[in-house]
Each structure stands twice: as structure tokens, then as C-alpha cells.
Amino acid sequence: MFAVIETGGKQYLVKKGDKIKIEKLNAEVDSEVSFDKVLLTSEEDGKNTKIGTPYLVGTQVVAKVLENSRSKKIRVIKYKRKVRYKRANGHRQHYTKVLIENIK
């Protein structure tokens, strides 16, 4: 069984046993979180598909928090030729890595 969940303004296709990186959650490591914003659930063969309007009522995805960390640094560079203008910035996005345990 797989599901499409919404968290952090993004949608993720998940199934049991998946490890995904999502926007940072305020949750401790080894704690359980549940996602109530489930857009779709279906079996692997495409049968028994349920589509929410916009969310499915009474359906949730339970996950375990594996780590809270920061991703690699992204370099943002602005450059204008002939006017000696150059700026460089760096950014590291916070994320939470979760393990999908169950789809109810």
C-alpha cells in the first residue's frame, strides 16, 4: 500500500519502510509523528484507490523520526559583468529524516 501525503508545503509518495527527508519538524529523535494530510491511498496494483477532497478523513500515516539535521551548503552567486559586481552567499536547509512505519 502507498499514500500521498502533504507536509511542509510539498507532496510525497510514500510506502511502508521508506526513508524520506522532509521540511524540519519540531519532534525529537526516535519519537513518532503522524501525518493527517493524506491526499491519496492505493494498493500496489492500483486497486482500492481512495482519493481525498482534498484530504482523506480518518486516514493517517505514522512515521518515526530518525534524525534532525542540515543539508549540504548551496552557494548562491550574483554576478554582473563590466561593473565589478559580485556577491556570494551560502545556505543550509534544515530537514527531518523519517521512516514510514504504517499507513492506517
C-alpha positions as CSV (number, residue, x, y, z in Angstrom):
1,M,0.0,0.0,0.0
2,F,1.2,3.5,-0.7
3,A,0.0,7.0,0.1
4,V,0.5,10.6,-1.0
5,I,1.0,12.9,2.0
6,E,1.4,16.7,2.3
7,T,3.8,18.2,4.7
8,G,5.9,21.4,4.6
9,G,4.0,22.6,1.5
10,K,5.2,19.6,-0.5
11,Q,3.7,16.3,-1.5
12,Y,5.4,12.9,-1.0
13,L,4.6,9.5,-2.4
14,V,5.4,7.1,0.5
15,K,5.0,3.4,1.4
16,K,5.9,1.4,4.4
17,G,9.6,1.2,5.0
18,D,10.5,4.3,3.1
19,K,13.0,6.8,4.5
20,I,12.3,10.4,3.3
21,K,13.7,13.9,4.0
22,I,11.1,16.4,4.7
23,E,10.9,20.0,6.0
24,K,12.1,20.4,9.6
25,L,9.5,19.2,12.2
26,N,9.6,20.1,15.9
27,A,9.9,16.5,17.0
28,E,12.6,14.6,19.0
29,V,14.7,11.8,17.5
30,D,13.0,8.3,18.0
31,S,9.6,9.9,18.5
32,E,6.5,9.1,16.4
33,V,4.8,11.6,14.2
34,S,1.6,11.2,12.3
35,F,0.6,12.9,9.1
36,D,-3.1,13.6,8.8
37,K,-3.0,15.4,5.4
38,V,-3.3,12.3,3.3
39,L,-4.3,13.0,-0.3
40,L,-4.5,9.5,-1.7
41,T,-4.1,5.9,-0.7
42,S,-3.9,2.8,-3.0
43,E,-2.8,-0.8,-3.2
44,E,0.4,-1.6,-5.2
45,D,-1.6,-3.0,-8.1
46,G,-3.8,0.2,-8.4
47,K,-6.9,-1.4,-6.9
48,N,-8.8,0.0,-3.9
49,T,-7.7,3.6,-4.7
50,K,-9.1,6.3,-2.4
51,I,-8.8,10.0,-3.4
52,G,-9.5,12.8,-0.9
53,T,-11.3,16.1,-1.5
54,P,-8.7,17.5,-0.6
55,Y,-7.8,15.1,2.3
56,L,-8.9,11.7,3.3
57,V,-10.9,11.7,6.6
58,G,-9.7,9.1,9.2
59,T,-6.6,8.2,7.3
60,Q,-3.1,8.8,8.7
61,V,0.5,7.9,8.0
62,V,2.6,7.1,11.1
63,A,6.4,7.7,10.9
64,K,9.4,7.5,13.2
65,V,11.9,10.4,13.4
66,L,15.4,9.2,12.5
67,E,17.3,12.5,12.6
68,N,17.1,16.3,12.5
69,S,20.0,17.8,10.5
70,R,21.0,20.2,7.8
71,S,21.6,19.5,4.2
72,K,24.7,20.4,2.1
73,K,25.6,24.0,1.6
74,I,24.1,25.6,-1.5
75,R,26.1,28.5,-3.0
76,V,24.1,31.4,-4.4
77,I,26.2,33.8,-6.6
78,K,25.2,37.1,-8.1
79,Y,27.4,38.5,-10.8
80,K,27.2,41.4,-13.2
81,R,29.9,41.7,-15.8
82,K,31.6,45.0,-16.6
83,V,30.5,46.7,-13.4
84,R,32.7,44.8,-10.9
85,Y,29.7,43.5,-9.0
86,K,29.9,40.0,-7.4
87,R,28.2,38.6,-4.3
88,A,28.3,35.1,-2.9
89,N,26.0,33.6,-0.2
90,G,25.6,30.2,1.3
91,H,22.6,28.4,2.7
92,R,22.0,25.1,4.5
93,Q,18.4,23.9,4.8
94,H,17.2,22.2,7.9
95,Y,15.4,18.8,7.4
96,T,14.0,15.9,9.3
97,K,14.6,12.3,8.1
98,V,11.7,10.0,8.9
99,L,11.0,6.3,8.5
100,I,7.4,5.4,7.4
101,E,6.1,2.7,9.7
102,N,2.4,2.4,8.9
103,I,-0.4,3.6,6.7
104,K,-3.8,3.5,8.6
